[in-house]
């Protein structure tokens, strides 16, 4: 695809099936190409493949490295992220693990934003500590320079942050990372490459849970790591091979299918979410709305400057007692109770206080925090459901 084409156009055509040279025909959608073994016509062909792979090309010498369907999805991630290299992982958490394993050595130190995806802390305590890798968590208000050590190698963030969607000043963080010779990596699951491009803002690594909006149908577990830095790509490639990550071609195909409708879905998710924000703003129980596209959100100016749109994710702090908050969630009929998001359906999560306590951005305890994924249902029905549940919670 020509880079001058709009990203919407490139998403429709990246990874399309090539024409068969014999029949001069091709399916519209690239099929799922599955294999455990790659065979070669000759030893010379095998040698060439191994040499090309060693030079950094995405050439498969074994089934675990994937074939055409995987290459197509890697190309799609590169288009979304404006990256030169991408690596597929079996989940978003696996992609986060790949980034940390590739970028850190024993004895290194990392600075990690306190708003990151919660299981990142489990990776820290269950694995990184045993590898003698130290992590310091920071908030946007902290003096980062005072936290840098001689062995600090990585600055890892998520913007917007998990649970509260705190928007960070990524260009400023990129400048800081460059001044201190740190690799800046950003979890970009919220932005999905379409709404936000950390690599364009100065990061060297972008991590995505393609499980969410890219796949878009709540039927795939998939992650990816992207970079536009050759040195970083070499480290990611070695770690990716060593970790033995393998992803089903069927799952990759489903994500390719989902990405074709990503622009339309995100537009509708975002439109519905703003209507829901307006509803909550009218309710007396609402203490604060957390959604970067909402004008009253503290990160709204950064969102306007750095982002290309919004999605269906929002959280709301409610002046409800714990029992009332539980009644509110249980009374919802159109919102499934679950931890994931990014699919077509609406979801709700009553955030446990222990999960939000480490976030410096959270200052509203003991109010209840409810996270909502606003799906593609008709927004009037969603608002009516929220209204009846709020009314019933206080009965």
C-alpha positions in Angstrom: 0.0 0.0 0.0 1.0 3.6 -0.7 1.7 5.5 2.6 -0.1 8.5 1.1 -3.4 6.5 1.4 -5.5 7.1 4.5 -5.1 4.5 7.2 -8.7 3.5 6.7 -7.8 2.5 3.1 -4.6 0.8 4.1 -6.5 -1.3 6.7 -8.8 -2.6 3.9 -5.9 -3.7 1.7 -2.9 -4.6 3.9 -2.5 -8.4 4.0 -4.8 -9.1 1.1 -4.3 -12.4 -0.7 -1.8 -12.3 -3.6 -2.9 -13.5 -7.0 -2.0 -17.1 -7.9 0.5 -16.9 -10.8 -1.1 -19.9 -12.5 -4.8 -18.9 -12.3 -4.3 -15.2 -11.9 -7.0 -15.2 -9.3 -7.2 -14.7 -5.5 -9.7 -14.7 -2.7 -10.6 -11.3 -1.2 -9.4 -12.3 2.2 -6.1 -14.1 2.9 -7.0 -17.6 4.2 -5.7 -19.0 7.5 -2.5 -20.8 6.6 -1.6 -23.3 9.3 1.5 -25.4 9.6 3.9 -26.9 12.1 6.6 -27.5 9.5 8.0 -25.4 6.7 9.6 -27.5 3.9 12.2 -26.2 1.4 12.9 -27.2 -2.2 16.7 -27.5 -1.6 19.3 -27.0 1.1 20.3 -23.8 -0.8 16.8 -22.5 -0.3 16.9 -23.4 3.4 20.3 -21.6 3.7 18.9 -18.5 2.1 15.9 -18.4 4.3 18.0 -18.8 7.5 20.4 -16.1 6.3 17.6 -13.7 5.5 16.0 -14.4 8.9 19.3 -13.7 10.6 19.5 -10.4 8.8 16.2 -9.3 10.3 13.7 -10.3 7.6 10.4 -12.0 8.7 11.2 -15.3 7.0 9.8 -18.5 8.4 12.1 -21.5 8.7 9.8 -23.4 11.2 6.1 -23.4 11.7 6.3 -21.6 15.1 7.4 -18.5 13.2 4.1 -18.5 11.2 3.5 -18.2 7.5 1.5 -15.8 5.2 -1.4 -15.2 7.6 1.1 -14.2 10.4 3.1 -12.0 8.0 -0.1 -10.2 7.0 -1.0 -9.5 10.6 2.5 -8.2 11.3 2.2 -5.9 8.3 -1.1 -4.7 9.6 0.3 -3.9 13.0 3.2 -2.0 11.3 0.6 0.0 9.4 -1.4 0.9 12.5 1.7 1.8 14.6 3.8 3.3 11.8 6.4 0.7 12.7 9.1 -1.1 10.8 9.0 -4.3 12.8 6.3 -6.2 14.8 6.2 -9.4 16.8 3.0 -11.4 17.5 2.3 -12.8 21.0 -0.4 -15.1 22.2 -2.0 -12.4 24.5 -1.6 -8.8 25.5 0.1 -9.9 28.7 2.5 -12.1 26.7 3.4 -9.0 24.6 4.1 -7.1 27.8 6.3 -9.9 29.0 8.1 -10.0 25.6 8.9 -6.3 25.9 10.3 -6.6 29.4 12.3 -9.8 28.7 13.8 -8.2 25.5 14.7 -4.8 26.9 16.0 -5.7 30.4 18.9 -7.8 31.7 19.6 -9.1 35.2 20.7 -6.2 37.4 18.8 -3.6 35.4 16.2 -1.1 36.8 13.0 0.0 35.2 10.7 3.0 35.8 7.1 2.0 35.3 4.0 4.3 35.4 1.7 3.4 38.3 -1.3 3.4 36.0 -0.2 0.4 33.9 -2.3 -2.8 33.4 -2.5 -4.5 36.7 -1.0 -7.9 35.8 2.2 -6.0 34.9 2.8 -5.8 38.6 2.4 -9.6 38.9 5.1 -10.0 36.2 7.3 -7.8 38.3 6.8 -9.7 41.6 6.6 -13.2 40.2 9.4 -13.1 37.5 11.4 -9.8 37.3 12.3 -9.9 41.0 13.7 -13.4 40.6 15.8 -12.2 37.7 17.3 -9.4 39.8 15.4 -6.7 37.8 14.2 -3.9 40.0 11.0 -1.8 39.2 10.1 1.6 40.6 6.5 2.8 40.1 5.9 6.5 39.5 3.0 8.8 39.1 2.8 11.7 36.6 3.4 14.1 39.5 6.7 12.5 40.6 10.2 13.9 39.9 11.4 11.3 37.4 15.0 12.6 37.4 15.3 11.8 41.1 14.2 8.2 40.4 16.7 7.4 37.7 19.6 5.2 38.7 22.9 4.3 36.9 21.3 0.9 36.0 18.0 2.3 34.8 17.3 1.1 31.3 13.6 1.2 30.6 10.8 3.7 31.0 7.5 1.8 30.7 4.1 3.6 30.6 0.5 3.2 29.5 -1.5 6.1 28.1 -4.3 6.4 28.7 -3.7 4.4 31.8 -5.6 1.3 32.9 -8.8 1.7 34.9 -8.8 5.6 35.1 -7.6 6.4 31.6 -5.0 8.9 32.8 -3.4 10.6 29.8 0.3 11.0 30.0 2.5 13.6 28.1 4.3 11.1 25.9 6.4 13.6 24.0 7.7 15.0 27.2 8.5 11.5 28.5 10.2 10.7 25.2 12.5 13.7 25.7 13.2 12.7 29.2 14.0 9.1 28.1 16.4 10.4 25.4 18.2 12.6 27.9 18.8 9.7 30.2 19.5 7.1 27.5 16.4 5.0 28.4 14.1 3.0 26.1 10.6 4.3 26.2 7.9 1.6 25.8 4.2 2.3 25.9 1.2 0.0 26.3 -1.0 1.2 23.4 -4.0 -1.1 23.8 -6.4 1.8 24.4 -5.2 3.6 21.2 -4.8 0.3 19.2 -2.5 2.1 16.8 -5.5 3.7 15.1 -6.3 6.3 17.8 -2.8 6.8 19.1 0.7 6.2 17.8 3.4 6.2 20.5 6.2 5.6 18.0 5.3 8.9 16.3 5.5 10.7 19.6 9.0 9.4 20.5 8.6 6.0 22.0 10.8 3.1 20.7 8.3 0.3 21.6 4.6 0.1 21.4 2.7 -2.9 23.0 -0.9 -3.8 22.0 -3.4 -6.4 23.3 -5.0 -7.1 19.9 -7.5 -9.1 21.9 -9.3 -5.8 22.4 -10.4 -3.4 19.7 -8.3 -4.8 16.8 -9.9 -8.2 16.9 -13.1 -6.6 18.2 -15.4 -9.6 18.6 -14.3 -11.1 22.0 -13.2 -14.4 20.4 -9.4 -14.0 20.2 -6.5 -13.8 22.6 -3.6 -12.0 20.8 -0.9 -9.4 21.4 1.8 -7.6 19.5 5.0 -5.5 20.1 6.0 -3.0 17.5 9.1 -0.8 17.0 10.8 1.4 14.5 14.3 1.1 15.9 16.5 -1.6 14.3 18.6 -2.2 17.5 15.5 -2.7 19.6 14.0 -4.9 16.9 17.0 -7.2 17.0 16.5 -7.7 20.8 12.8 -8.2 20.4 13.4 -10.8 17.7 15.8 -12.8 19.8 13.6 -12.8 22.9 10.5 -13.6 20.8 12.2 -16.7 19.4 13.6 -17.7 22.8 10.3 -17.5 24.5 8.8 -19.9 22.0 5.7 -17.8 21.3 3.3 -19.4 18.9 -0.1 -18.1 17.7 -2.8 -20.0 15.9 -3.2 -18.9 12.3 -6.9 -19.1 12.9 -6.7 -16.5 15.7 -4.5 -14.3 13.5 -7.0 -14.6 10.7 -9.9 -13.5 13.0 -7.9 -10.5 14.1 -7.2 -9.5 10.5 -11.0 -9.8 9.8 -11.7 -7.6 12.8 -9.2 -4.9 11.8 -11.1 -4.3 8.6 -14.0 -2.7 10.5 -11.8 -1.1 13.2 -12.4 2.5 12.0 -16.2 2.2 11.9 -16.4 0.3 15.2 -14.3 2.8 17.1 -16.3 5.7 15.7 -19.5 4.2 17.0 -18.0 3.1 20.3 -16.7 6.7 20.9 -20.0 8.3 19.9 -21.9 6.1 22.3 -19.4 6.6 25.1 -19.8 10.4 25.0 -23.6 10.1 25.2 -23.1 7.9 28.3 -20.8 10.5 29.8 -23.5 13.1 29.3 -25.9 10.9 31.1 -23.6 10.4 34.0 -22.9 14.1 34.2 -26.6 14.6 34.7 -26.8 12.2 37.7 -26.4 13.3 41.3 -24.5 10.1 42.2 -21.7 11.0 39.8 -18.5 12.3 41.5 -16.2 12.2 38.5 -16.1 10.8 34.9 -12.8 9.4 33.6 -12.7 9.5 29.8 -10.1 11.5 27.9 -12.5 12.7 25.2 -14.9 14.1 27.9 -14.2 17.9 28.1 -14.0 17.9 31.9 -11.4 15.1 32.0 -8.0 16.5 33.2 -6.3 14.8 30.3 -8.6 16.3 27.6 -6.1 18.8 26.3 -3.4 16.1 25.9 -6.0 13.9 24.2 -6.9 16.7 21.7 -3.2 17.3 21.0 -1.9 13.7 20.6 -4.9 11.5 19.7 -6.8 10.8 16.5 -10.1 9.8 18.2 -11.6 7.9 21.1 -13.2 4.7 22.0 -15.9 3.2 24.3 -13.9 3.0 27.5 -14.8 5.1 30.5 -14.9 4.9 34.3 -17.1 6.7 36.7 -16.7 7.4 40.4 -20.1 7.1 42.1 -21.2 8.3 45.5 -22.6 4.9 46.4 -22.0 2.6 49.4 -20.4 -0.7 48.5 -23.7 -2.6 48.7 -25.4 0.0 46.5 -22.6 -0.3 44.0 -23.0 -4.0 43.8 -26.8 -3.7 43.4 -26.1 -1.2 40.5 -23.9 -3.6 38.6 -26.1 -6.6 39.2 -29.2 -4.7 38.0 -27.7 -4.0 34.6 -29.2 -6.1 31.9 -27.3 -5.0 28.7 -23.9 -4.9 30.3 -22.0 -8.2 30.8 -19.9 -8.4 34.0 -16.3 -9.1 32.8 -12.7 -8.0 32.8 -12.0 -7.6 29.1 -13.1 -4.9 26.7 -12.9 -3.9 23.0 -15.6 -6.2 21.7 -18.9 -5.2 20.2 -20.7 -5.8 23.5 -21.0 -3.6 26.5 -19.3 -4.7 29.7 -19.1 -3.5 33.3 -16.5 -4.0 36.1 -16.9 -2.9 39.7 -13.2 -2.1 40.4 -11.9 -3.6 43.7 -10.4 -0.9 45.9 -7.1 -2.9 46.1 -6.7 -2.7 42.3 -7.0 1.1 42.2 -5.2 2.0 45.4 -1.7 1.9 43.7 -2.8 4.6 41.1 -1.7 8.0 42.2 -4.3 9.4 39.9 -7.1 8.0 42.2 -8.0 10.4 45.0 -11.7 9.7 45.4 -11.7 6.8 47.9 -14.0 5.5 49.4 -16.3 6.3 46.4 -17.2 3.3 44.2 -15.4 3.1 40.8 -17.2 1.4 37.9 -15.4 0.8 34.6 -17.6 0.5 31.5 -17.0 -0.7 28.0 -19.7 1.0 25.9 -20.5 -1.3 23.1 -22.4 -1.0 19.8 -25.9 -1.4 21.2 -28.2 1.5 20.6 -27.1 4.1 23.1 -30.7 5.0 24.2 -31.1 1.4 25.4 -27.8 1.5 27.2 -28.7 4.8 29.0 -32.1 3.4 29.9 -30.4 0.4 31.4 -27.9 2.5 33.4 -30.7 4.7 34.6 -32.9 1.9 35.9 -29.9 0.3 37.6 -28.9 3.5 39.4 -32.4 4.2 40.5 -32.7 0.6 41.8 -29.4 0.7 43.6 -30.6 3.4 46.0 -34.1 2.0 46.5 
